[in-house]
């Protein structure tokens, strides 16, 4: 990789993911939680065992929290920027790793196309700028796969050891999913291509020992410090139980087949052709690269589909493989033009049609049939004026990009298709991050209510959150909340001595019977899951 390529990759990542990083507040469910954990890590000086709201936090390993805490220490405190910066850095690094493995499996043209496809997929554009763990996991899994590919192509078995090192770091980010899907994908690739010698060269038992050493370097002292409860939660409940018998996010087996088309937009339109072309047309060395990408994607998909618990971010680690499949097929289409033009023109035409009809239909409904979408329009009112024109402008931008891609497809230029769609998606994503997303603070941010609580509640007056802990209030109030263990505990808290404060979700508050003797002080504008700020009424003055 030349220095010019490195600079271009760096600029691409920073331009796409850095703008607007601190323009909005932290949003539930994960951003404020991870920010609070990192802040308590700094305040307690305990980097071994994470804590949340002054209690043990055993749901996730600490690597992502370490990243936030380290950057925040340099910046002088945890903020919206430092809470999200690890995801930006991980997204940028993922581009480097994907470029390297794509170039070694195919060539530089495929590598650049894969990078553009990956970085402008809808889900990646979102995950690369929010304070969640998943982009860190994607970067480390891609690094592990890049190490394997380098060992495969250069016949240097030492890189196979580095695969397990990267998988160990990925495990410290989000558990065994940092090892199992990529390792199973490599096994499937070796068996499918008749390269069983690779399994011997990898020395999997030795590699697993290296992986375990990296994980246990943190886990063993953490368990010794936190006790058996920590082991039961972080190892058993959050991994084995959550995979086999999850307690939430349960979805049918085909769930990911429904969400990937939207999350991998707009490139999902070209995925069926990429799979078919690769299977039928790739030969010799190119077949090796396709088989590797296919094994990576399908094994990851199957691994998470077997679990009843599913979330869209679980399969994010297969997106580099999907991007590689699309990129390789684009290059093959260009080289075999016009025999394979249908796999480029038809998806581009369908995409252009949908991208044109959707904003046109939206404009028609708003302009001529507003009564049909009156509820949706009412939900946009708290966001302030000008939201609808912005949305229409973004829709037009995507439509123009899709039409330009269609013109490129008709001329047989896969490069124009890639350039048009990548430019359109990137421009809309950056514009939305700067101009649109901050407006949603009006309905998604807990900062105003938390600041009002701090303003009117004395430092020694406790507050609780009902029905469950919401870390957003902990982050913005800089005060620990009383954690309620059920309705009985709630009623005991409200009846306690002194003045107490309660933040309650509206629906859950309305269902309490008999109602509690509290008065409303403030409320946020979120009409669906908004909170009320409540306290006991002041006693009447003596006559």
DRENDRENMAR-762665 format. One record per residue (C-alpha): residue in one letter; x, z, y. Coordinates in steps of 0.05 Angstrom, whole numbers, padded with zeros to 5 digits, always signed. Example, Ala and Ser with C-alpha at 12.3 -4.5 7.8 and 13.67 -1.06 7.14 Angstrom:
# DRENDRENMAR-762665
a+00246+00156-00090/s+00273+00143-00021/
***
This chain:
# DRENDRENMAR-762665
x+00000+00000+00000/x+00030-00022+00066/x+00031+00020+00130/x-00017-00029+00163/x-00067-00018+00106/x-00059+00057+00112/x-00073+00055+00187/x-00133+00010+00178/x-00163+00055+00123/x-00152+00116+00167/x-00185+00084+00227/x-00243+00059+00185/x-00257+00129+00159/x-00250+00164+00226/x-00293+00113+00263/x-00349+00119+00212/x-00350+00194+00199/x-00321+00230+00260/x-00369+00211+00318/x-00423+00262+00332/x-00393+00312+00283/x-00409+00372+00326/x-00468+00343+00363/x-00520+00380+00323/x-00529+00450+00295/x-00519+00470+00223/x-00579+00454+00179/x-00607+00483+00116/x-00598+00487+00058/x-00522+00485+00049/x-00487+00476+00116/x-00499+00546+00145/x-00490+00579+00077/x-00420+00551+00067/x-00402+00564+00140/x-00422+00637+00133/x-00382+00644+00069/x-00320+00615+00102/x-00329+00660+00164/x-00335+00722+00121/x-00274+00699+00083/x-00235+00700+00148/x-00265+00765+00174/x-00255+00803+00109/x-00187+00773+00095/x-00210+00763+00023/x-00196+00691+00002/x-00203+00706-00072/x-00277+00724-00080/x-00328+00691-00033/x-00382+00733+00001/x-00447+00716+00036/x-00484+00765+00081/x-00434+00819+00060/x-00452+00809-00013/x-00416+00776-00071/x-00428+00700-00071/x-00417+00672-00141/x-00454+00606-00138/x-00395+00560-00122/x-00319+00561-00132/x-00278+00572-00068/x-00239+00507-00054/x-00289+00481-00002/x-00293+00549+00031/x-00218+00552+00034/x-00217+00485+00069/x-00268+00507+00121/x-00234+00574+00131/x-00164+00543+00139/x-00188+00492+00190/x-00228+00545+00226/x-00169+00591+00231/x-00130+00536+00265/x-00189+00521+00311/x-00203+00594+00329/x-00267+00604+00290/x-00320+00572+00246/x-00361+00521+00283/x-00405+00461+00269/x-00343+00416+00272/x-00298+00457+00226/x-00355+00467+00177/x-00361+00391+00169/x-00290+00369+00179/x-00271+00379+00105/x-00324+00327+00086/x-00296+00278+00137/x-00225+00287+00111/x-00249+00281+00039/x-00286+00216+00056/x-00224+00187+00087/x-00180+00207+00028/x-00231+00177-00020/x-00221+00110+00015/x-00146+00113+00001/x-00155+00132-00072/x-00208+00078-00083/x-00166+00025-00050/x-00106+00043-00093/x-00142+00042-00160/x-00181-00022-00141/x-00117-00058-00122/x-00084-00039-00187/x-00143-00059-00230/x-00157-00124-00191/x-00125-00145-00125/x-00125-00130-00051/x-00187-00171-00037/x-00228-00131-00087/x-00197-00067-00060/x-00218-00081+00012/x-00287-00102-00009/x-00296-00040-00052/x-00275+00005+00006/x-00325-00029+00053/x-00381-00025+00002/x-00367+00048-00015/x-00359+00074+00056/x-00422+00040+00082/x-00470+00059+00026/x-00526+00101+00056/x-00512+00165+00018/x-00437+00163+00031/x-00448+00152+00106/x-00490+00216+00104/x-00449+00259+00058/x-00384+00242+00094/x-00408+00278+00157/x-00445+00340+00132/x-00418+00407+00111/x-00430+00403+00036/x-00382+00407-00022/x-00400+00340-00054/x-00354+00294-00014/x-00295+00339-00031/x-00314+00331-00104/x-00319+00256-00097/x-00250+00251-00066/x-00218+00294-00120/x-00252+00257-00177/x-00231+00190-00146/x-00160+00218-00141/x-00162+00236-00215/x-00186+00166-00233/x-00132+00135-00189/x-00079+00176-00226/x-00106+00152-00293/x-00107+00079-00269/x-00035+00085-00245/x-00013+00113-00311/x-00051+00057-00346/x-00024-00001-00305/x+00048+00025-00296/x+00053+00055-00365/x+00079+00120-00335/x+00047+00176-00375/x+00064+00228-00323/x+00006+00204-00282/x-00040+00225-00338/x-00018+00296-00326/x-00035+00287-00253/x-00105+00267-00275/x-00116+00337-00302/x-00085+00368-00240/x-00135+00331-00196/x-00191+00349-00244/x-00170+00422-00239/x-00176+00419-00163/x-00243+00385-00170/x-00266+00442-00215/x-00245+00491-00161/x-00291+00452-00115/x-00354+00450-00157/x-00343+00471-00228/x-00331+00434-00294/x-00366+00372-00268/x-00299+00358-00236/x-00270+00347-00306/x-00323+00329-00358/x-00355+00264-00331/x-00288+00231-00312/x-00254+00252-00376/x-00313+00228-00419/x-00313+00163-00380/x-00240+00152-00397/x-00253+00167-00470/x-00311+00117-00469/x-00267+00065-00435/x-00211+00074-00486/x-00258+00068-00545/x-00297+00008-00517/x-00235-00032-00501/x-00199-00015-00566/x-00145+00025-00530/x-00146+00088-00571/x-00071+00093-00558/x-00089+00116-00488/x-00120+00179-00515/x-00056+00196-00550/x-00014+00180-00489/x-00058+00224-00446/x-00043+00285-00491/x-00112+00312-00478/x-00099+00382-00508/x-00038+00390-00463/x-00077+00363-00404/x-00134+00412-00416/x-00084+00469-00418/x-00057+00446-00351/x-00128+00441-00323/x-00144+00511-00349/x-00081+00539-00318/x-00101+00512-00249/x-00172+00540-00255/x-00151+00607-00284/x-00099+00616-00229/x-00159+00632-00185/x-00214+00651-00234/x-00176+00705-00273/x-00157+00748-00212/x-00226+00735-00181/x-00260+00763-00243/x-00213+00822-00246/x-00229+00836-00173/x-00305+00824-00175/x-00321+00846-00245/x-00363+00822-00304/x-00423+00804-00259/x-00381+00751-00224/x-00361+00720-00291/x-00432+00718-00316/x-00457+00682-00254/x-00400+00635-00236/x-00383+00614-00308/x-00446+00623-00350/x-00507+00619-00303/x-00481+00568-00253/x-00453+00521-00306/x-00480+00528-00377/x-00549+00555-00359/x-00557+00510-00298/x-00541+00448-00340/x-00582+00464-00402/x-00639+00506-00374/x-00641+00498-00298/x-00688+00542-00258/x-00701+00491-00203/x-00693+00417-00183/x-00724+00395-00249/x-00736+00320-00253/x-00751+00268-00308/x-00695+00232-00344/x-00703+00169-00302/x-00697+00206-00235/x-00631+00175-00216/x-00656+00105-00230/x-00707+00117-00175/x-00661+00147-00123/x-00598+00105-00130/x-00630+00042-00100/x-00642+00079-00035/x-00578+00121-00036/x-00534+00061-00050/x-00570+00017+00001/x-00558-00039+00018/x-00509-00054-00039/x-00559-00033-00092/x-00591-00101-00085/x-00528-00132-00113/x-00517-00083-00170/x-00556-00120-00225/x-00516-00183-00212/x-00451-00144-00211/x-00465-00115-00280/x-00487-00182-00309/x-00429-00222-00279/x-00378-00171-00301/x-00404-00170-00372/x-00408-00245-00380/x-00352-00272-00337/x-00293-00225-00333/x-00237-00238-00382/x-00166-00213-00397/x-00139-00164-00345/x-00201-00169-00302/x-00245-00147-00360/x-00204-00083-00363/x-00221-00065-00291/x-00294-00081-00300/x-00298-00041-00364/x-00266+00019-00330/x-00315+00018-00272/x-00374+00009-00318/x-00353+00067-00363/x-00342+00111-00301/x-00411+00095-00273/x-00453+00097-00337/x-00421+00159-00367/x-00431+00197-00302/x-00503+00174-00299/x-00517+00194-00371/x-00482+00261-00364/x-00526+00283-00307/x-00589+00250-00334/x-00587+00293-00397/x-00594+00356-00355/x-00666+00372-00334/x-00640+00395-00266/x-00624+00337-00220/x-00605+00325-00147/x-00583+00261-00113/x-00514+00289-00098/x-00499+00304-00171/x-00483+00230-00186/x-00444+00218-00122/x-00379+00215-00161/x-00402+00149-00192/x-00408+00114-00125/x-00335+00092-00122/x-00346+00058-00190/x-00410+00024-00165/x-00372-00001-00104/x-00317-00029-00149/x-00369-00065-00191/x-00401-00098-00131/x-00334-00116-00100/x-00308-00148-00164/x-00371-00188-00173/x-00368-00214-00101/x-00298-00241-00112/x-00319-00273-00178/x-00380-00305-00144/x-00335-00335-00090/x-00286-00362-00141/x-00342-00391-00185/x-00385-00420-00130/x-00437-00451-00135/x-00451-00434-00208/x-00464-00360-00193/x-00496-00368-00125/x-00563-00341-00148/x-00533-00271-00157/x-00513-00272-00084/x-00568-00312-00049/x-00629-00281-00082/x-00611-00208-00069/x-00589-00225+00002/x-00656-00260+00014/x-00697-00202-00013/x-00656-00153+00029/x-00665-00196+00091/x-00740-00201+00079/x-00749-00126+00071/x-00703-00110+00129/x-00745-00155+00173/x-00814-00135+00149/x-00804-00060+00153/x-00789-00055+00228/x-00840-00109+00242/x-00893-00070+00204/x-00873-00006+00240/x-00878-00039+00308/x-00947-00068+00290/x-00974+00000+00268/x-00948+00037+00329/x-00972-00016+00377/x-01039-00037+00347/x-01059+00014+00294/x-01032+00082+00318/x-01090+00119+00286/x-01064+00102+00217/x-00999+00138+00229/x-01022+00190+00279/x-00996+00247+00237/x-00926+00217+00233/x-00927+00204+00307/x-00946+00276+00321/x-00886+00300+00279/x-00840+00260+00325/x-00865+00291+00389/x-00819+00352+00387/x-00759+00304+00383/x-00771+00282+00454/x-00785+00215+00487/x-00751+00151+00465/x-00748+00166+00390/x-00792+00107+00370/x-00752+00056+00410/x-00688+00084+00379/x-00717+00077+00309/x-00740+00007+00325/x-00672-00011+00352/x-00638+00014+00289/x-00687-00025+00246/x-00673-00088+00286/x-00598-00077+00278/x-00605-00073+00203/x-00650-00134+00203/x-00599-00175+00243/x-00544-00153+00195/x-00585-00172+00134/x-00602-00240+00164/x-00529-00252+00179/x-00512-00233+00108/x-00564-00283+00082/x-00533-00339+00124/x-00465-00321+00095/x-00494-00321+00024/x-00525-00390+00034/x-00457-00415+00054/x-00423-00383-00006/x-00383-00333+00036/x-00382-00266+00002/x-00336-00242+00057/x-00389-00255+00110/x-00440-00219+00067/x-00395-00158+00061/x-00375-00160+00134/x-00446-00167+00161/x-00476-00112+00119/x-00418-00064+00128/x-00417-00074+00203/x-00492-00065+00208/x-00495-00002+00166/x-00434+00028+00200/x-00459+00014+00270/x-00529+00042+00256/x-00500+00104+00222/x-00453+00120+00280/x-00507+00107+00332/x-00557+00151+00295/x-00505+00207+00289/x-00494+00206+00364/x-00562+00189+00392/x-00615+00209+00341/x-00593+00265+00295/x-00581+00316+00350/x-00654+00310+00370/x-00675+00339+00303/x-00646+00406+00324/x-00713+00416+00357/x-00746+00424+00289/x-00688+00439+00242/x-00643+00488+00279/x-00649+00563+00275/x-00602+00574+00333/x-00655+00587+00388/x-00694+00638+00347/x-00629+00672+00324/x-00604+00677+00396/x-00671+00705+00419/x-00667+00758+00364/x-00597+00778+00388/x-00621+00780+00459/x-00680+00828+00449/x-00659+00869+00388/x-00611+00927+00396/x-00547+00921+00355/x-00568+00979+00310/x-00638+00952+00297/x-00642+00918+00229/x-00675+00851+00215/x-00697+00819+00150/x-00717+00749+00129/x-00778+00733+00087/x-00786+00709+00033/x-00712+00695+00021/x-00646+00699+00057/x-00635+00642+00106/x-00560+00638+00122/x-00574+00598+00186/x-00598+00662+00221/x-00538+00700+00194/x-00491+00647+00222/x-00522+00641+00291/x-00539+00715+00301/x-00470+00739+00276/x-00508+00797+00243/x-00521+00812+00170/x-00593+00812+00148/x-00628+00862+00103/x-00640+00825+00038/x-00711+00836+00012/x-00723+00841-00063/x-00797+00827-00063/x-00861+00844-00027/x-00857+00918-00042/x-00788+00921-00011/x-00814+00881+00049/x-00870+00932+00062/x-00822+00990+00055/x-00775+00957+00105/x-00830+00946+00155/x-00854+01018+00147/x-00783+01046+00156/x-00761+01089+00215/x-00742+01059+00281/x-00755+00989+00306/x-00748+00933+00256/x-00749+00858+00262/x-00774+00805+00213/x-00763+00731+00209/x-00817+00702+00164/x-00835+00632+00142/x-00905+00617+00168/x-00938+00598+00102/x-00909+00658+00065/x-00928+00705+00122/x-01000+00679+00121/x-01006+00692+00046/x-00989+00766+00051/x-01049+00810+00036/x-01063+00858+00065/x-01026+00834+00128/x-00970+00875+00157/x-00977+00910+00224/x-00929+00865+00261/x-00937+00824+00325/x-00908+00756+00338/x-00852+00752+00390/x-00830+00680+00382/x-00834+00620+00335/x-00795+00556+00324/x-00827+00487+00332/x-00820+00467+00259/x-00892+00455+00238/x-00878+00453+00163/x-00828+00508+00146/x-00821+00542+00212/x-00805+00616+00223/x-00839+00671+00262/x-00801+00727+00297/x-00841+00791+00287/x-00834+00865+00303/x-00877+00927+00306/x-00920+00933+00368/x-00897+00981+00421/x-00936+01046+00422/x-00988+01051+00477/x-00964+01091+00537/x-00988+01163+00542/x-01047+01173+00591/
***
